[in-house]
Amino acid sequence: MNRDEAPDHDSPESRRRGVLAALGSLAVSGCLRLTATGDATTTASETQGGTTNDRVPDTEITENPATTTETTSDWDVELAPQWSRHLGPGEHVLDGDTLYVADRDQTTDLGLLALDVADGSRRWTVSSPYRTRSLALADDGTLYAGVGQLTETDGSLYAVDAESGSAEVVFDADQSPTRGSPLIGSDFVVFGTTFHEDGEDKLYGLSRDGHDVRWSASVEDGSYTGGVLADGTAYVGGFDYRFGALDPATGQWAWREDWQLAPDTDPVVKDGSLLFVDADRGLELLDPATGEEVWRHAVERETNVLSHVSGPVFDGDVAFFTVGPNVHAAGIGGDELWSVELPNPVRYSPAVVGDVVWVATQDTDVLHGLDVETGETVFRTQLPANTERTAAAGDRLFAFLDDRVLAFTVTRP
């Protein structure tokens, strides 16, 4: 990997003009309440330390021609633009002051980037031959990235040093890692592959020391869609539409039940309970030791499209999740607090920032802000491009558009 000086059009001043053009268009349309003083954008020079590839300049963003969205004086939320970074964002991991994000555009060699949360400056870039499809961060600062094509049998598992960006292939075969993030313990990695040469999807357990294959399991139907590691047990879903508890050291199942964990969702272990959204039944709370249902918040589904279900996020003991176009808030173990239907389905989990639940509706450029207590709309804006993902980091909200990442701070006076 080479390290080159940034070209002139990637200079802080050039990026500043591009960011102001994009975010300024939102202010002109009346969609945002711009509260920050000064430039409110990325002005710091990008770090060149660590292992990087050829620097790809950020494309200047032109003014958004979209129509103005609804506003009202009753809304008291202030969304202050901070920075913008041009790429095709896909999988991401937030860790403290760093955002690790994959570029899903397979026509570039960006692969994976480390961005500073405060100003969006690039710390390092790792190239990869194909799209990064899954991403997870270990406690020791190692990023595991599943890289592969979407329709052909080719892919690898990369281990990336989160500090320097140096990367190595630790698993390479004629198969492609699935969408579920790798599960990382102190001495093992569990991940799934699809499009195997013998026609089977597989689940693998690798050692952290040397990344040797400890075990593998073939699957007749379905593929790994996600999981969580807690107290030495891996809770994984997607195989034959089942969800279960797995010993990550041996690959042996402790239990497997007919729960349907939807793609792009992850289970959560909270206060000793296992929670996830079943694609057909709603929010489930299970006993992790047995897999038995303890509590369910049932919801109705109007579609069989699994991607129209998102996993839960929490604010205290309240869980927020989506099914189709409906955003739900439910007290864990209790009743639903509120449910709101939006004009379009929501694919990815909400983000809770500033006492607001933020969601982006699928295949649209509309960002919705809902009050955490009532579900009432307290903010809505039209962003410059199609937006589906949101993420939270303290008082900062990230919106992942088709062609960029936008960072905002959220306040409620």
C-alpha positions as CSV (number, residue, x, y, z in Angstrom):
1,M,0.0,0.0,0.0
2,N,1.4,3.4,-1.0
3,R,1.2,6.7,0.7
4,D,0.8,9.7,-1.6
5,E,0.4,13.4,-0.9
6,A,-3.2,14.7,-1.3
7,P,-3.9,16.5,-4.6
8,D,-4.9,20.2,-4.4
9,H,-8.6,19.4,-5.0
10,D,-8.5,17.3,-1.8
11,S,-7.3,20.2,0.3
12,P,-9.1,21.4,3.4
13,E,-10.3,24.5,1.6
14,S,-11.6,22.5,-1.4
15,R,-13.5,20.1,1.0
16,R,-14.8,23.1,3.0
17,R,-16.4,24.6,-0.2
18,G,-17.9,21.2,-1.1
19,V,-19.4,20.7,2.4
20,L,-20.8,24.2,2.6
21,A,-22.4,23.8,-0.8
22,A,-24.2,20.6,0.3
23,L,-25.2,21.7,3.8
24,G,-25.9,25.2,2.7
25,S,-28.5,23.9,0.3
26,L,-30.4,22.4,3.2
27,A,-30.3,25.7,5.1
28,V,-31.7,27.6,2.0
29,S,-34.5,25.1,1.7
30,G,-35.6,25.7,5.3
31,C,-35.1,22.0,6.2
32,L,-32.5,22.6,8.9
33,R,-32.0,25.0,11.7
34,L,-28.4,25.8,11.4
35,T,-27.2,26.8,14.9
36,A,-23.4,26.3,14.6
37,T,-21.2,29.4,14.2
38,G,-18.3,29.6,11.9
39,D,-17.8,27.1,9.1
40,A,-19.4,24.1,10.8
41,T,-17.6,21.7,8.5
42,T,-14.4,19.7,8.0
43,T,-11.4,22.1,8.1
44,A,-8.6,20.1,9.6
45,S,-6.0,18.5,7.4
46,E,-6.4,14.8,6.9
47,T,-3.9,12.6,8.8
48,Q,-1.4,10.8,6.6
49,G,-0.1,8.5,9.3
50,G,-0.4,4.7,9.2
51,T,-0.9,2.5,6.2
52,T,-2.9,4.2,3.4
53,N,-3.6,3.8,-0.3
54,D,-3.7,6.4,-3.1
55,R,-5.8,9.2,-1.8
56,V,-9.1,9.6,-3.5
57,P,-10.3,13.2,-3.4
58,D,-13.7,14.0,-2.1
59,T,-16.1,15.1,-4.9
60,E,-17.4,18.6,-4.6
61,I,-21.1,18.4,-3.7
62,T,-23.5,20.7,-5.6
63,E,-26.6,22.3,-4.4
64,N,-29.6,19.9,-3.8
65,P,-32.5,20.7,-6.1
66,A,-35.0,18.7,-4.0
67,T,-38.2,20.4,-2.8
68,T,-38.5,21.8,0.6
69,T,-39.9,19.5,3.3
70,E,-42.5,20.4,5.9
71,T,-41.5,22.6,8.8
72,T,-43.5,23.9,11.8
73,S,-42.7,26.4,14.5
74,D,-43.7,23.8,17.1
75,W,-40.7,21.7,16.4
76,D,-37.9,22.5,18.9
77,V,-35.1,20.3,17.6
78,E,-31.9,21.9,16.2
79,L,-29.8,19.9,13.8
80,A,-26.5,21.6,13.3
81,P,-24.3,20.3,10.3
82,Q,-20.7,19.4,11.3
83,W,-19.1,17.7,8.3
84,S,-19.6,15.7,5.2
85,R,-17.5,12.9,3.6
86,H,-18.0,11.7,0.1
87,L,-18.2,7.9,-0.4
88,G,-20.7,5.2,-0.9
89,P,-21.1,4.2,2.8
90,G,-22.0,0.6,3.7
91,E,-21.2,-1.4,6.9
92,H,-19.8,0.7,9.7
93,V,-18.5,0.5,13.3
94,L,-18.4,3.4,15.7
95,D,-15.8,3.3,18.4
96,G,-15.1,6.3,20.6
97,D,-13.7,9.1,18.4
98,T,-13.4,7.0,15.2
99,L,-15.9,5.9,12.6
100,Y,-14.9,2.9,10.6
101,V,-16.9,2.7,7.4
102,A,-16.8,0.6,4.3
103,D,-17.3,2.0,0.8
104,R,-19.9,-0.2,-1.0
105,D,-18.9,1.0,-4.4
106,Q,-17.0,-1.9,-5.9
107,T,-15.7,0.3,-8.8
108,T,-13.3,2.1,-6.4
109,D,-10.4,0.8,-4.3
110,L,-11.3,2.6,-1.1
111,G,-12.6,-0.5,0.6
112,L,-12.5,0.6,4.3
113,L,-11.9,4.1,5.8
114,A,-11.2,5.3,9.4
115,L,-12.7,8.8,9.9
116,D,-12.4,11.1,12.9
117,V,-15.8,11.5,14.4
118,A,-15.2,15.2,15.3
119,D,-14.3,16.6,11.9
120,G,-14.6,13.8,9.4
121,S,-10.9,13.8,8.5
122,R,-9.5,10.5,7.1
123,R,-7.0,8.7,9.3
124,W,-6.3,5.8,6.9
125,T,-7.8,3.9,3.9
126,V,-7.5,0.2,3.1
127,S,-8.2,-1.1,-0.4
128,S,-9.9,-4.4,-1.1
129,P,-10.7,-6.2,-4.3
130,Y,-14.4,-6.4,-3.6
131,R,-17.1,-4.9,-1.5
132,T,-16.8,-5.1,2.3
133,R,-20.0,-6.9,3.4
134,S,-19.5,-7.3,7.1
135,L,-17.5,-5.5,9.8
136,A,-16.7,-6.0,13.5
137,L,-14.2,-4.6,16.0
138,A,-12.4,-6.7,18.6
139,D,-11.4,-5.5,22.0
140,D,-7.7,-5.5,21.1
141,G,-8.3,-3.0,18.2
142,T,-8.5,-5.5,15.4
143,L,-11.2,-5.0,12.7
144,Y,-12.5,-8.0,11.0
145,A,-13.9,-7.3,7.6
146,G,-15.7,-9.9,5.4
147,V,-15.0,-8.9,1.8
148,G,-16.6,-10.5,-1.2
149,Q,-18.6,-10.1,-4.4
150,L,-22.4,-10.1,-4.2
151,T,-23.2,-12.8,-6.8
152,E,-20.0,-14.8,-7.4
153,T,-18.0,-17.3,-5.3
154,D,-15.0,-15.1,-4.3
155,G,-14.3,-13.5,-1.0
156,S,-12.0,-13.2,2.0
157,L,-11.9,-12.3,5.7
158,Y,-9.5,-9.5,6.5
159,A,-7.9,-8.5,9.8
160,V,-7.2,-4.8,10.0
161,D,-5.2,-3.0,12.6
162,A,-7.6,-0.2,13.7
163,E,-4.8,2.1,14.7
164,S,-2.6,2.0,11.5
165,G,-4.9,0.5,8.8
166,S,-2.5,-2.3,8.0
167,A,-4.5,-5.3,6.7
168,E,-4.0,-9.0,6.0
169,V,-6.1,-11.7,4.6
170,V,-6.7,-14.3,7.3
171,F,-9.2,-16.5,5.5
172,D,-9.4,-17.0,1.7
173,A,-11.5,-19.5,-0.2
174,D,-14.0,-19.7,-3.1
175,Q,-16.8,-18.3,-1.1
176,S,-18.2,-14.9,0.0
177,P,-18.7,-13.7,3.6
178,T,-22.4,-13.1,4.4
179,R,-23.9,-9.9,5.7
180,G,-23.8,-10.8,9.4
181,S,-20.9,-9.2,11.3
182,P,-18.2,-11.6,12.6
183,L,-18.4,-12.5,16.3
184,I,-15.0,-12.0,18.0
185,G,-13.8,-13.5,21.3
186,S,-10.5,-13.5,23.0
187,D,-9.3,-16.6,21.1
188,F,-11.8,-17.2,18.2
189,V,-13.7,-15.6,15.4
190,V,-17.1,-16.9,14.2
191,F,-18.4,-15.8,10.7
192,G,-20.5,-17.1,7.9
193,T,-20.0,-17.6,4.2
194,T,-22.3,-18.2,1.3
195,F,-22.0,-19.4,-2.4
196,H,-19.7,-22.2,-1.3
197,E,-18.2,-24.3,-4.1
198,D,-20.2,-27.3,-3.1
199,G,-23.5,-25.3,-3.0
200,E,-23.7,-25.0,0.8
201,D,-23.6,-22.0,3.0
202,K,-21.2,-22.4,6.0
203,L,-20.4,-21.2,9.4
204,Y,-16.8,-21.1,10.5
205,G,-14.9,-20.9,13.8
206,L,-11.3,-19.6,13.5
207,S,-8.6,-19.3,16.1
208,R,-7.4,-15.7,16.8
209,D,-3.9,-17.1,17.0
210,G,-3.0,-18.0,13.5
211,H,-6.6,-17.9,12.2
212,D,-6.7,-21.7,11.7
213,V,-10.1,-23.3,11.1
214,R,-11.2,-24.9,14.4
215,W,-14.5,-26.1,13.0
216,S,-17.0,-25.5,10.2
217,A,-20.7,-26.4,9.8
218,S,-22.6,-26.8,6.5
219,V,-26.1,-25.3,6.3
220,E,-28.8,-26.6,4.0
221,D,-31.0,-23.5,3.9
222,G,-30.4,-19.9,4.7
223,S,-27.1,-18.2,5.7
224,Y,-25.6,-16.4,8.7
225,T,-27.4,-13.1,9.2
226,G,-26.1,-11.8,12.5
227,G,-25.4,-12.6,16.1
228,V,-24.1,-11.5,19.4
229,L,-21.4,-12.9,21.8
230,A,-22.1,-12.9,25.5
231,D,-20.6,-14.9,28.4
232,G,-18.8,-17.2,26.1
233,T,-21.8,-18.1,24.0
234,A,-22.5,-17.0,20.4
235,Y,-26.2,-16.3,19.7
236,V,-26.5,-16.6,15.9
237,G,-29.4,-16.6,13.4
238,G,-30.3,-17.1,9.8
239,F,-29.6,-20.8,9.3
240,D,-32.8,-22.6,8.0
241,Y,-34.6,-19.6,9.5
242,R,-33.5,-20.6,13.0
243,F,-31.9,-18.7,15.9
244,G,-29.8,-20.4,18.5
245,A,-27.0,-20.6,21.0
246,L,-23.6,-21.9,19.8
247,D,-20.4,-22.8,21.6
248,P,-17.9,-20.7,19.6
249,A,-15.0,-23.0,20.5
250,T,-16.6,-26.2,19.1
251,G,-19.4,-25.2,16.9
252,Q,-21.9,-27.3,18.9
253,W,-25.4,-26.0,19.4
254,A,-26.8,-25.6,22.9
255,W,-30.2,-24.9,21.5
256,R,-31.8,-24.0,18.2
257,E,-35.4,-22.8,17.8
258,D,-37.6,-21.6,14.9
259,W,-37.0,-17.9,15.5
260,Q,-36.6,-15.9,12.3
261,L,-33.8,-13.3,12.7
262,A,-34.1,-10.9,9.7
263,P,-31.1,-9.8,7.7
264,D,-29.5,-6.6,8.8
265,T,-30.6,-7.1,12.4
266,D,-28.6,-8.1,15.4
267,P,-29.7,-9.6,18.7
268,V,-28.8,-7.9,22.0
269,V,-28.0,-9.2,25.4
270,K,-29.3,-6.8,28.0
271,D,-29.5,-7.2,31.8
272,G,-29.1,-11.0,31.4
273,S,-31.8,-11.4,28.8
274,L,-31.6,-12.0,25.0
275,L,-33.6,-9.7,22.8
276,F,-34.1,-9.6,19.1
277,V,-36.8,-8.8,16.5
278,D,-38.4,-11.9,14.9
279,A,-39.4,-11.1,11.4
280,D,-42.9,-12.6,11.9
281,R,-43.6,-12.3,15.6
282,G,-42.1,-9.0,16.9
283,L,-39.7,-8.2,19.7
284,E,-38.7,-11.3,21.6
285,L,-37.1,-11.7,25.0
286,L,-35.6,-15.1,25.6
287,D,-33.8,-16.9,28.4
288,P,-30.3,-17.2,27.0
289,A,-29.6,-20.5,28.7
290,T,-32.6,-22.3,27.2
291,G,-34.0,-20.3,24.3
292,E,-37.4,-20.2,25.9
293,E,-39.6,-17.2,25.4
294,V,-40.0,-15.0,28.5
295,W,-41.9,-12.1,26.9
296,R,-43.0,-11.0,23.5
297,H,-44.2,-7.7,22.1
298,A,-46.2,-8.9,19.1
299,V,-46.6,-6.7,16.0
300,E,-48.4,-7.1,12.7
301,R,-46.6,-7.4,9.5
302,E,-47.9,-6.2,6.2
303,T,-45.1,-7.6,4.1
304,N,-42.9,-10.7,3.9
305,V,-39.8,-8.7,2.8
306,L,-37.4,-9.5,5.6
307,S,-35.3,-6.4,5.0
308,H,-38.2,-4.3,6.2
309,V,-37.5,-5.3,9.8
310,S,-34.8,-3.6,12.0
311,G,-33.2,-4.7,15.2
312,P,-33.8,-3.0,18.6
313,V,-31.9,0.0,20.0
314,F,-32.4,1.1,23.6
315,D,-32.8,4.2,25.7
316,G,-32.8,2.9,29.2
317,D,-35.5,0.2,29.4
318,V,-37.3,1.3,26.3
319,A,-36.6,-0.6,23.0
320,F,-37.1,1.1,19.6
321,F,-37.4,-1.0,16.5
322,T,-39.2,-1.1,13.2
323,V,-41.4,-3.5,11.2
324,G,-42.3,-2.3,7.7
325,P,-43.1,1.4,7.9
326,N,-44.0,1.3,11.6
327,V,-41.6,2.6,14.3
328,H,-42.4,1.0,17.7
329,A,-41.4,2.0,21.3
330,A,-41.9,-0.7,24.0
331,G,-40.9,-1.0,27.6
332,I,-39.0,-4.2,28.0
333,G,-41.3,-6.7,29.6
334,G,-44.2,-4.3,29.5
335,D,-46.6,-2.7,27.1
336,E,-46.1,-0.7,23.9
337,L,-45.5,3.0,24.6
338,W,-46.2,4.2,21.1
339,S,-46.3,3.1,17.4
340,V,-46.0,5.5,14.4
341,E,-46.5,4.6,10.8
342,L,-44.3,6.4,8.3
343,P,-44.9,6.8,4.6
344,N,-42.2,4.2,3.6
345,P,-40.6,1.1,5.3
346,V,-37.5,1.5,7.5
347,R,-34.7,-1.0,6.8
348,Y,-32.1,-0.2,9.4
349,S,-32.3,0.4,13.2
350,P,-33.2,3.8,14.6
351,A,-30.7,6.1,16.3
352,V,-31.5,7.9,19.5
353,V,-29.9,11.3,19.9
354,G,-31.1,14.3,21.8
355,D,-34.2,12.7,23.1
356,V,-35.2,12.1,19.5
357,V,-35.6,8.8,17.6
358,W,-34.1,9.2,14.2
359,V,-35.0,7.0,11.2
360,A,-34.5,7.2,7.5
361,T,-37.2,5.6,5.3
362,Q,-36.2,3.1,2.6
363,D,-35.5,4.4,-0.9
364,T,-36.1,8.0,0.0
365,D,-34.1,11.0,1.1
366,V,-36.2,11.9,4.1
367,L,-34.9,11.9,7.6
368,H,-37.6,11.6,10.4
369,G,-37.1,12.7,14.0
370,L,-39.7,11.3,16.6
371,D,-40.0,12.3,20.2
372,V,-38.8,9.4,22.4
373,E,-41.7,9.7,24.8
374,T,-44.6,10.3,22.5
375,G,-43.5,9.3,19.0
376,E,-44.7,12.7,17.7
377,T,-42.8,14.1,14.7
378,V,-40.4,16.8,16.0
379,F,-38.2,17.1,13.0
380,R,-38.3,16.1,9.3
381,T,-35.9,17.1,6.5
382,Q,-35.1,16.2,3.0
383,L,-31.4,15.3,2.6
384,P,-29.4,15.6,-0.7
385,A,-29.6,11.9,-1.6
386,N,-31.2,8.6,-0.8
387,T,-30.8,7.8,2.9
388,E,-31.4,4.6,4.8
389,R,-29.0,4.3,7.8
390,T,-28.6,6.5,10.9
391,A,-26.2,6.1,13.8
392,A,-25.6,7.8,17.2
393,A,-22.4,8.9,18.9
394,G,-23.1,11.0,22.0
395,D,-24.8,14.2,20.8
396,R,-23.8,13.5,17.2
397,L,-26.1,12.0,14.6
398,F,-24.7,10.3,11.4
399,A,-26.8,10.0,8.3
400,F,-25.5,7.5,5.7
401,L,-26.6,8.6,2.2
402,D,-26.0,6.8,-1.1
403,D,-23.0,9.0,-1.8
404,R,-21.8,10.5,1.5
405,V,-21.8,10.5,5.3
406,L,-23.3,13.6,7.0
407,A,-22.6,14.4,10.6
408,F,-24.8,16.6,12.8
409,T,-25.1,17.6,16.4
410,V,-28.6,17.5,17.9
411,T,-30.0,19.9,20.6
412,R,-33.4,20.6,22.0
413,P,-33.5,24.0,23.6
